[in-house]
Amino acid sequence: MTKEEFKHLFDSYFDTVRSYLFYRGAGVDEASDLAQDVFLRIWEKQMDVDPKTAIRLLYKMAGDMFISQYRRSKLEMS
């Protein structure tokens, strides 16, 4: 994935992913942080993201990260 492809993906979907995480129950700051983590993971792993299915992948990754964060916070509280 080139920088330009990644920038286009980020610019196109960041707000959508952040809104999705906020809808799932994350706070405003937490939703932004998790959305950034999703895109960071894509960049670090140099994933090939098909533009036609990008949003499904992003929603899946964001949902999984949100659930993991939620579970960790519950364990820390107990």
C-alpha positions in Angstrom: 0.0 0.0 0.0 1.4 3.3 -1.0 1.2 6.5 1.1 -1.3 8.0 -1.4 -3.5 4.9 -1.2 -3.4 4.9 2.6 -4.1 8.7 2.7 -7.1 8.2 0.5 -8.4 5.4 2.6 -7.8 7.3 5.8 -9.4 10.5 4.5 -12.4 8.6 3.1 -13.2 6.5 6.1 -11.8 7.9 9.3 -14.9 9.9 10.3 -17.2 6.9 9.4 -15.2 4.5 11.5 -15.0 7.0 14.4 -18.8 7.5 14.2 -19.3 3.7 14.2 -17.2 3.3 17.3 -19.0 6.2 19.1 -22.4 4.5 18.1 -21.1 1.2 19.6 -20.6 3.0 22.9 -17.1 4.4 22.9 -16.6 7.9 24.3 -15.6 10.7 21.9 -11.9 10.4 22.7 -11.9 6.6 22.9 -13.6 6.4 19.5 -10.9 8.7 17.9 -8.1 6.7 19.5 -9.5 3.3 18.4 -10.2 4.6 14.9 -6.6 5.7 14.7 -5.4 2.3 15.9 -7.4 0.6 13.2 -5.7 2.6 10.5 -2.3 2.3 12.2 -2.6 -1.5 12.1 -3.5 -1.4 8.4 -0.4 0.7 7.8 2.0 -1.3 10.0 0.9 -4.6 8.4 0.9 -3.1 4.9 -2.5 -4.7 4.2 -3.8 -4.8 0.7 -7.3 -3.3 1.1 -9.7 -3.7 -1.7 -11.6 -0.4 -2.2 -14.9 -2.3 -2.7 -14.7 -4.1 0.6 -12.7 -1.6 2.6 -15.6 -0.4 4.8 -16.5 -3.9 5.8 -12.9 -4.6 6.8 -12.7 -1.4 8.7 -15.9 -2.0 10.6 -14.8 -5.5 11.5 -11.5 -4.4 12.8 -13.0 -1.4 14.7 -15.6 -3.7 16.3 -13.0 -6.2 17.3 -10.8 -3.6 18.8 -13.7 -2.0 20.7 -14.7 -5.4 22.2 -11.1 -6.1 23.2 -10.8 -2.7 24.9 -14.1 -3.2 26.6 -13.1 -6.6 28.0 -9.7 -5.2 29.2 -11.4 -2.4 31.0 -13.8 -4.8 32.7 -10.9 -7.0 33.9 -9.0 -4.0 35.2 -12.1 -2.9 37.2 -12.5 -6.3 38.9 
